[in-house]
Amino acid sequence: MAYIKSRKHAVARALPPFGSAAAATLLALTLPAGAQTSTNTLKEVRVEDSAATDFKVDNSANPKFTAPLIDIPQVIQVIPETLMREQGATTLTEALRNTPGAGAFFLGENGNTTTGDSIFMRGFDASGSIFVDGIRDLGSFSRDVFNIEQVEVVKGPSGTDVGRSSPTGYINLITKKPKLEDSFSGSLGFGTASYKRGTIDWNKVVSGADGSGTAFRLNAVAEDSGVDGRDFINNKRSAIAPSLAFGLNTPTRVFLDYLYVKQNNIPDGGVPTIGLPGYTTPDALLINSPILRRTFLNYASKVDPSNFYGTSSDFNDVTANMFTARVEHDITPDMTVRNITRWGQTKQDYMLTSFMLGGLTASRVGNTNTYRGTVPPLTSGFIDTVVPSNPATWTVTRNLPTNKDVENTIFVNQTSLSSKFKTGSFSHTANFGLELMREEQENSNFFGPGFASVNTTFAPAGSWPVANLYNPNPYVSGYNRIANGTGNFGKTDTVSLYAFDTMKINEQWQLTGGLRYDHYSTDYSATAMGNGPTFPITPTNLSTSGDLWTGKIGVVYKPVENASFFAAYGNSAQPPGGANFSLAASGTGNSASRVDFAPQKADTYEIGTKWDVLNKRLSLTAALYRTEVRNEIVQDPTNTAVYTQDGKKRVQGIELGVAGAITDQWGISAGFTTMDTKVNGSTNAADRIDVIPYTPKEAFTAWTSYQFPFGLTIGGGARYNGKLTRGFDGAIGTPAYTDAYWVFDAMASYRINKNVELQLNLYNLFDKEYVAAINKSGYRYVPGTPRSARLTANFAF
């Protein structure tokens, strides 16, 4: 199927053919007047044949990577927009399903629940290592990919690239930019769980009849959806991203971007793990009575995974604003200077009612007493044969809500110089930069359980009504949410200098390296309200500063032009304060944010090979890696009040990847990884596991699609996550790990004509039940998405 398209300007690549680009996530609006070219002169006539979706990306959009991906001595996976469209991925978390071993496996600690993109990658939390066009993106919210050109997942050493970060990598989102080509695309989507979504992507050439000039681009999204397999949970969001570019195809280019995001969601605190494999009971009474425990487990069936244990008052509201100005100037054809200025602010107002499985309450047969997880061990005054005979009456205790009112603000100015030059017989591709950054976070506190115990005006009875274990009712009242006037404020100023270079020694050998210096200064202040009739306010003021040097170096050997072998080393560092700039006083517990503690550091070693085969249309990668984290916090075995930084953690394994086109009609993207983890030197009572939690030992992901000549495209994928261990905090009787699982998805699209395509995505074809995330104590989990479907109508003009 071929169509003739007339274009005003030559472009490097046409719009993705909709017969192969499946779940386009774009709102179909009426084509604006003038969206087609306004010129009468057709400077180019192109015949576009249908072709398989191309999942292969040759170059990173990050100028700090000074060589093509095949010649970079590091595992870097690029997830292009075409792949996300085929899968119907709408959020960053969904897009990262294409990265083996990365996922939102952690639900939270105790009563807290993680929100947004809580990604673990190669054993460590990468939630604070998310970047947009190379600049840190603050805030705990779910990022939509409606304005994203590609997602770059950089695994291994990251300190040299971005400064403070996760020890095992970071995620960089590349946004869409205006181009000198008139286009308009969009879609409307509907699906199970009341899924409704639409977006637009409109690009308009403002001026530029001579092949250079000004262009405007507008991306927007609106979605209102439930969550498949979960009652009451809802995600409602809208966003708009206008951008304007001047001087395209000239030596001086200016890009002005703005992003506005609004979300009004109902958060998910999960469901009880009762009845799951590994569950015995967290009830102290039953644990001390084998007969009671065994009988209890006969009655303790698994709860309905769709149950919602929060309340109708719960909410998670997010407002985000981001403005970016980028100026590029080509000093010479081989030298470009860039300056990027960004201001961003994310506000999250959040309330979640969680529950305590340890607060499980059930009537005893023949006894008016009740038993709870807080009951002392069994005594002779109780009879072992007394059993809980009526599960329909069992309840769980709802905690007072977890409240969060946080505002993150960032201001960055980044100047860099990219240059190609020679020193003797060696050729260089280099990037040098200076970055000035201020990051701030402000939190407000609310009246809590301690205050409620002495003044029931704010929380009568000190808690919510209990929830029936098997039939919870969210429509309850009894808690008034009132700020108490206290909170905390954290600020980090960072000055950074960096340099990257790829030195080509000859046709076979290259040397790639980077060096970064960061000077950081963190200030933290907080106030807290005490209990009692006077409710005293306790202030805290802490600060720390320091210098960080990070670097990486790799050698690349190219036996042929389309292949490379490499060996590399790099390091990363995380100073006290972490991602939320929250410091802890000297000598106070096991917090890594203590001002008397040194930064936690990581070293990564990697060897591997990369091949571009089938006329360079298919990329193959393989690597062995090892990351060692130092300065971990451990407890002194002779004095449990003392903590030192003598601990270590290690993750190592292999990573395999394939991306590209096997034939003109057949595309594929797949990856496999192993993660062997170990915790060394820890005698901390709260860290008695010898493996790193939330890290599957093996993980696999694959997606492939085939385009038929009559407009039909079919595709499918598989995801596997191996068994993983949860965190440890002294909880007993709850599952210590989650089981491995396979999930299979499918897609089919049909192009009705050159402008319209229909696409159907089916998820979890075999309706596999699995644990998607589990909390640290093992009391709560988030069920995996059951079988579900989305139908999308895509338009392109």
N, C-alpha and C positions, 0 to 999 in steps of 0.2 A: 504494500500500500504506500503510495508516494503522493506528496502534495507539492505544488509549486508555491513558494513563498517569495514575495518581493520585500526587500529590506532597504532602508534608507542608508544604513551603514553596514559595513562588514563587521561581523562578530566572530569571536573565537569559537563559540559553540551555540547552537540553536537551542531553543527551549526544549526541555526533555520531552520526547515523544510520549504521549499519554498512553499509548498502547503498552508501553513497557514501564512507565513510571506510575505505579499503582496508587496507593492511598494519598493522593494529593490533599493537603489539609487546608483548603483555601475557599473562602466564601464566594459564591457565585453572585455577582451583582451585574447590573446592566452595563454593558460595555460603554465607557464614557466616550462622548463625542471627541474625536481627534485621537483616540487611542491608537489608531492606525497611522501610518506615516502620512504627513501632509504634503509631501513633495510630489510633483508630477514626474520627476526624473527617477527612474529605477536604476540605481547604481549597481545593483547586484540581483541576480535571479539565482536562487538556490533550489535544487531538488533534494528534499530530505527523504531518505529511505527509512523504513522502520528498521530499528536495530535494538539489540538487547540492551537493557539498562547497564551502564558501565559503573561498576562499584570500585574501580581502581582510581586512586588519586596519586599523582606522581610527585607533587610538591606540597609542603606545608605552607599555609598562609602566614606563618610566623616568621618574620625576617631574621629572628635569632637562629633559625636553622639554616645554615649557610651552604647547604648542599641538597640535591634531590633526596627523597626519602630512601631510595635504594642505597645511597652512599652515607646515610647517617648511622653511626654505630650505636643504635638504641632502638628498642621496640616502640614504634609510634603507629597507632592505628587511626586512620581517618575514616569517619562514618559520613558519607556524603548525603546530601539532601535526597537524592534519588532512592537510596536504600531506605531512608526513613519514610518516604512517601509510600513505597511499596508495602511496607509493614504497617502503615497506618500509625506510626509512632507520633505522638503529640507532645510528649514531655521528654526532658533530658533523661529521666530514669528509664523510660521506655526505649529511647535511642541507645542507651548503654547496655541493653540486652544483647547487642552485637559484640560486646567486649567480654570475653570469657573471664569469669571470676570476679567481675565487678557487679555490685548490686546493693539494694537497700535491704540488707539482712538484719539490721539492728533496729529493734522497735523502741528502745529507750531503757532508762533505769527507773526502778521502783514505780512511782506514780507518774513519772514523766514519759512522754511519748515523742519520738522524733517526728519532725515535720519537714516537708520539702525534699530536697535531693540529698538524703542521708546515705551517701555512697561509701561503701567499703571497697578497697581495691588493693590486691596483693597483701591482704592482712591488716591494713590500716585505714582509719577514717580519712576519706578524701573530701568530706563535705566542705571544709574550709579551703580547699584547693581547686576551686572552680573559677575560671577566668573568662572574660569576654574580650575578644580581640587582643589578648595578651595582658589585660589588666584585671586585677582581682575583682570578683563580684561578691559582695557581702550580702548576708541575709539567708535565713532558713525558710525558703519557700520553693514551690515546684516551678521550675523554669519551663516555659513553653518553647517549642522549636519552630514556631511559625515564621520567625525572622532569622533563621539560622541556615547558612549555606552548607556548613559542615561542622562536625564535632571531632576535635583532635584529642585523642587519648594518649598522653605521653606517660609511659611507664618507666620506672627506674629513677635515677637521680634527677631532682627537679630544682634544687636550691639555686643552681647557677642560672637557670632560666627565669625563675619567678621569685626567688627569695624565700621567705618563710612559707613552708608548705608541708604536705604529707611526705613521709620518707620514701614512699613508693610510687609517686607520680602525681600528675595533675590533669585537669580537663580544661580544654580551651575551646570556647564556642566562637565560631567565625560568623559574623553577621552578614546579611545581604547588603549589597551596596548598589547605588544607581549605576546604570550603564547606558551607553548610547544606542539604545534599541527600544522602540515602542513595544510594549507587551502588556497583556492583562490576563491573569489567570485566577482561578478561584474554585471553590467547591462548597457543597453542602453535604453534611454527613449526619446519618441517623443510625441508631443501634440499640442494642439491649441496654438495660439499666437506664432507660430514658436518655440515652446519649444523643446530644444535639450539638453540632459544631459547624462553624463556617469561618473561612478566612478569605482575604483577598491579597493579591500581589500585583500591584500596578506600577509599571515603569513608564515614564514619559520623558521624551527628549524635549527640553525647553528651547535649546538653540544648539546648532552644530551642523549646519549643512555641509561644512567643509571637512567633516570627519572628526572634529573636536568641539567641545563645548560644554553645555550644562544639562544635567538630567535630574529628575525628581523620581523618588520611589516611595511607595506607600505600602506597608504591610500591616494587616490588621487581623484580629481573631476574636471570636466570641464563642463561648462554650458554656453549656449548662447540662451537667451530666451527673447521674448517680454513679455508684461503683458496683460493678458486677459481683454478685454473691454477697453483698453487704447491705443490710437495712439501714436506712436513715442517713448514711454517709452521702455527701453531695459535694461536687466541685463546680463552682461557678466562677468563670474568669473572663475577662476581656482585656485586650491590649491593642495598642496602636504604635507603629514605629515608622514615622516619616523620616526621610533622609534626602539631602540635597547635595549634589556634587557639582563643582565648578572646575573648568579647565581639564576635562577628561581628554586623554590623548594629547596633552600638552606637557611641557616640562614642569609646570607648577599646577598641582591639583589640591583642591580643598574639599573636604567631606564634612558635613554637619549632620549628626544623627541625634535623634531623640527617641526614647522608649518610655512608654507609660503602661503600667500593668496594674490591674485591679482584680483582686480575688476575694470571694466571699464563700468560704468552704466550711463544711462540718468535719472536724478531725476524727480520726479513727484511733481509738485506744486499744483495739484488738479484742480478742475473746479469750476466755479461760482455757488453759491447756489441759483441763480435766479430761480424761479419756484418751489422751494422745499416748503413743508409745513412750515409755520411760516415766510416765506419771504414776506416783504411788499415793501421795497425799502430803500436803504441807502441814497437816493438822498434828500438833504435838501429842494430843491424846491418842489418836489412832496409831501413830508411829510406835508408841509404847505398848500397843496391844495387837499382836499379830492376828488374832482371830477377828477383832473388830476391823482391822485394816483390810484384811482379805475379804470380809463380807461387804465392807464399804465399797471396795473396788468393783464388786459384782453389781452394785447399784449405780455406781458413778459412770454413767455413759457419757459419751462425747456430746458437747453442746452443739446446737445448730450453728455452723460457721457464719451464718448471716446475721446472728444476733448482734444487737447494738447495746452496749452497757453504759454508754454515756447518758446525757440528758438533752432535752430539747433546748436547753440554754447554751449548750456548747457551740463555739464558733472559732474560726480561724480566718481573720481578715488581713489581707496584705495589700499595701499600696507601694509601688516602686516607681521611681523616676530616675532616668539616666540620660545625661547629655554628654555627647562626645564631639570634639572638634579635632580633625586631623588635617595637617598640612604636609604635603610631600613636594619636594623640589629636586629635580634631576640637575645636579651641578654639572655633571658630564654624563655621557651614556653609561659609564661604569661607576657613578657615585651619586647616591641619593640620600638626602637628609629628610628626616621625618620628625614632626612634633605632634604629640597627642595630648590633649587636655580633656580630662573627664571629671565630671561631678555626678555622683550617684547617691541616692538615698532610698532605703527600704524600711518601711514601717510594718511591723507585725503585731496585731492585737489578737490575743489567743486565750481561750479558756477550754479546758478539757477535764471532764470528770472521769477519773480512772477508778479502778476497783482493786480490792485485795482478795486474792484467792485464799490467802491465809485467814481471811475473815469469814470463810465458809461456815454457815450455820445451818444445822438440820435438827429436826425434832428427834428425840430418842424414844424408842418404844417402851411404854410402861414407865416413863420417867419424865417429869416436867422440866428437867434441866435441859440445857443446850450445851453443845461443845463448840469450841472455837480454836483457831490456830494458836491463840494465846493462852489456852488452858494449860496448867502444869501437867507434868507426866502423870500417867494413870496411877491411881492409888487403890488400896484394897476396898475403898468405899464404893467402887464401881464394878459392875459385872460385865465380863467380856462378851457375853452373849447378847447384850443390849445393842441393837443395830439401827441404823437409819433406814427406815422402811418406806419412806414416802418422799422420793426425790422431787416430787412436784412442789414440795414446800421449802426446798433448800434455797437459801439466799446467799448473796455475796455482799460484802460491805463496800459501799461507794465511798471513796475518799473525798475530802473537800477538794474542789477543783484546783488544778494546776493553772496558774495565771501567768501570762507573759504579755508585757507591753514593751516592746523593744524597738529602737530606731538605730539603724546602721547608716553611717554616712562616710563617703570616701571622696577625696579630692586628689587627683594625680596629674602630674605633668611629666611626660616622658619624651626625651629627645634622643634620637639615634641616627647613626650614619652607617649606611651600607656601601661597601666599596669593593671593587675588584682591582687588583694590582699585582705586580710581580716584584720579587726580591731575588735577583740573580736568575737562576733557572726555575725557581719555584713560583707558582701562581697561587694567589690568595683570593678567597671570597670571605669578607669579614663584615662584622657588625659590631659597632661600639655604641654604648648608650649611657645616659644619665637619667635616673628616675627619682622624682621627689613625690612623696606620698604621705598623706595624713588619713588615718582611719579612726573612726569614732563609733562607740556603741553606748547607748543610754537605755537603762532598764528601770521600770517602775515596779514597786512592790504593792501587794494588796494584803488586806487583813486575812490572817490565816487561822489554822486550828487553835494555836495558842491563845490568840486574841479572843476567838469565839468562846473559849471555855470560861472566860470571865465577863464577856459581854455578848449575850445572845442576840443583840440587835442586828448584828451583821451576819451571823450564821446560826440560826436557832438549832439547838440540840448539838451543835458542833459538827454536824455531818449531813449529807444527803440521806434521804430514805434508802433502805437497802434495795437491792435489785434481785428479783427472782432469777435463780441460776439458769433455768431453762426457758423462761419467758419474761425477759426483762421489760420494764415499762419506762420509756424515756421521758414521759410527760409527768415530771415531778417538780416540786418547788421547795424552797427552804434556804436558799443561799443568796445573799445580796452582795454583789461584786462592787467593792469600794476600795479605791486606792488609799493607802495609809500615809502617803507623803514621803516615803523613803524609797531608796533605789540605789543604783550604782552607775558610774560613768567611767568608761575606759577609753584611752586615746593612745595611739601609737604613731609616731613620726618616724619615717624611714628615708634615708638618703642612700641611693644605690648607684654604683658604677659597675658596668659589665663590658666584657669583650668576648666575641666569638670569632673563630677563624677556621676555615677549611683550607689547608695547605696541600696543594697537589704537587707531589714530588716528581712523579712521572705518570705514565698511563696506567700503571698497576698499583701504585701506592699513594695513599692520602692520609693526612693527619688532621683530625678534627678535635678542637678543644674549646673550652670556655672558662672564664674566671669572673667571679663576682665578689664585690665588697658591699656589705650592708652595715650601716650604722643605724641602730634602732633605739628609740627612747619611748618607754611606756609609762603612763601615769594612770593610776586607778584610785577612785574615791567611792566610798559607799556609806550609806546610813542604813541602820536596821532598827526595827522597833522591838523592844522587849515586852514581856508580859507583866501583869500586875496593875494595880490601880493607877499608877502614874505613866505606864507605858514609856519607859526611858528610851531615848534615841542614842544609839551607839555609832559613832563615826569611825571610818577607816580611811587612811590615806597612805598609799604605797606607790613606789616608783622603782623602775629599773632601766638600765641602758647597757649597751654593749656593742661589740663589733663582730661581724660574722664574715668569714672567708669561705666561699664554696667554689668548687671547680669540677670540671670533668674533662677527660681526654680519651680519645679513641683512635685506634689505627685501623685503616681499611685497606684490604688487598682486593684488587679487581682482576681476576684471571681473564675475564672477558668483559666487554663493555656493558653487558646486561646482567652482571652478577657482582656480588661483593661478599667478602668474609671480613668479620670485624671482631675486635676485642676492645673493651672499654671499661673505664672506672669513673665514678662520680660520687659526690656526697651531697647531703642536704642537712638542714638544721632548723630546729623549731625552738625559739627562745621562750622564756617564761611569759605567760600571758596568752599564748596560743592564738586561736582565731577570735576570741571574744575579749581579749585584753584584760581579763580578770586575774589579778595578782593575789597571792596569798602571802601572809607574813612569814618571816623566818621561823623555822622550827615548828610549824603548825601542820602536822600530818603529812600525808603522802601525796599532796598536790604537786604536780610538775610545774605549777605556776608560782611556787615559792620564790621570793626575790633572792634568797640565798642559794638557789639552785642554778646550775649551769644549763645552757641550751641542750636539748636532746639532739643527738646527731646520728646520722645514718650513712653507711658506705654501701655502694652497689657495684657489683662486678658482673660483667656480661660478655658473653661471646656468642656469635651467631653468624648467620648467612642470609642473604636476600637475593632472590632471582626474579627477573622479569622474563617470562616465557611466552610462547605462542604469539610471536611478533610483538612482544612487550605489552600484550593486553592483559596478562594474568601475572599477579605478583605473588610470590611464595616467600615466606619468612620462617625462620627457625632460630631460637635462641635459648641459651642456658643462662640463668641469672641467679644472683644471691645478694640479698640485702641484709645488712646487720645494723641494728639500732642500738646505740650506746646511751649511757646516762639514764637508763630506766630506774624508776624509784623502787627500792626494796626495803623491807623491814629488818631491823637488826634482830637476830635471833635471841640475843641475850638481854636486849632492852627493847621491848615492843613499842616504846614511845619514841624511838629513834628511827629515822628513815635516812637512807643514803642513796647515792646514784651509782650503785655498783651492778645493777641489773642489765641484761642484754636480751634482745629478741632477734629472731632470725627467720627469714622466709626465703626459700629457694625452690627452683623448679625449672620446668621447660615451658616455652610458649611457641606455638605454631600458628601460622596464619596463611590465608589465601584470599585474594580479592581480585575481581576483574571479570573478564569475559572468556568463556571457554570456546564459544563459537559466536558468530554474528547474532545469534538469537538466544544464547544461553549465558546468563550471568550468575556469579556465585560470590558469596562472602562467608567465610567460616574461620573459626579459631578454636584452639584447644590449649589449656594450660593446666599445670600441676602446681600446687602450693604446699610445700612441706614446711611446717612452722615449728618453732621451738622457743620456749621461754627459759632462759638460763639465769641462775643466780638469785631467783626470787624466793624469799621465805615469808613474804607478806601473807598474812592469814586471809586477806581478801583477794589473793591471786594464786590459788593453789592448783591451777591447771598449768600443764607444761606445754600447751599449744596456744597459739594466738587465736582468740575467738573470732567468730563471724567470717571464717575463711574456709570455703570448701576445698577439700584436698584435690579434687579434679573438677574441671568445668569445661563445657563445650558449647559452642553456639554455631549455627549455620543457617544461611538463607540462600535460596536459589530460585531463579525464575526463568521461564522460557516463553519466547514470543512467537506465535504462529503467524503465518503470512496473511491471515484473514482477519486480523485485528484482535485476536484473543491472546491474552497473556495469563499464564498460570504460574503460581509460585508457592513455595512452602518453606518452612523452617523448623528447626529443632533446637531446644535448649536443655542442657543438663547441668545441674549443680549437685556436687557431691555432699556427703554428710558434713555438717559443720557444728562446732561446739559453741554454746552460748557463753556469756561471761559468767563470772563466779562472784557471789557476794554473800555466801553463807546460807542461801536458801536451800531447803531440803525437800525432797518429795516431788520436785518438778522435773520435767525433762531436761537433761543435761545437754542434749544435742538435737538437731533436726535431721530427718532422714533425707537421703538423696532422692532426686526426682527428675523425670523427663517431662517436657511439655512440647507439644507439636502445634504449629499454626499453619494456615493456608490462605491463599489469596487467588482471586480470579478477576480479571478486568476485561472489558470489551469496549473497543472504540466504535461508537456509533457513527461518527463522522470525524472530520479533521479537528473539530472544536470540542466535541463532547465525548466523554468516556464514563462508563459506570464501573464501579469497583466494589467487590465484596471481600471483606477480611473476616476470617474465622479464627478464633483464638482458643487454645487448649482443646483441640479437636476431640480428644478422648476423655475430657472432663476429669482430668487427674486432680485428686485432692492432695495438696501439699502445703507446707509451711513456708510462706514467703519471708517472714521476719519474726523474730522472737525477742522478748525483752531480756535484760540481763539476769533477772531472777528466775526466768522460766515460767512465771505465772501467766503471762499473756502472749498471744501470737496473732499475727495477721494472716488469715487464710489466703492461699494463692487464688488468682482469678479463675473462676470456673469457665466452662464453655460459654462463649459469647460471640457476638457478631456485630459488624459495622458495615453499612452500605453508604457509599460515597459517590456523588455525581461530581465529576471534575470538568472544568471548562478551561479552555486556553484560546486566546485570540492574538 
